[in-house]
C-alpha cells in the first residue's frame, strides 16, 4: 500500500528528530539522511502527480465552460 503524503511527512519528522539527537552515531545519521532523501523524492513525485491531475481537471472545466 502506498503511503500518503501526510504519512511520509510524519516519517520525515521522525528522521529529523533522530538526526538532531546527540546520541545518533555518524552511521545512523547517514542512514537517516539517505532515507530522508528518498522520502522527499517520493513526496515530490506525489505532489507532481496531484498537480498534473489538477491541471487536467482545470483544463476540462475550462472546456466545459466554453461549450
Protein Blocks (a to p, Z undefined) as FASTA:
>chain_A
ZZdfklmmmmmmmmmmmmmpmkbcfklmmmmmmmmmmmmmmmmmmmmmmmmmmmmmmmmm
mmmmmZZ
